[in-house]
Amino acid sequence: MGGLVVAIIGGAMAVFMAGIGSSIGVGLAGQAANGV
């Protein structure tokens, strides 16, 4: 695979993982606020 392809895939994965991390963080904060 070319370096450009690897860079594109890496960037997409970074954005994807960041989205998952933020949604999990918001979920945990919401549970803590609700006393769950």
PyMOL commands that set and color helices and strands:
alter all, ss='L'
color gray80, all
select helices_A, chain A and resi 3-34
alter helices_A, ss='H'
color red, helices_A
deselect
rebuild
show_as cartoon
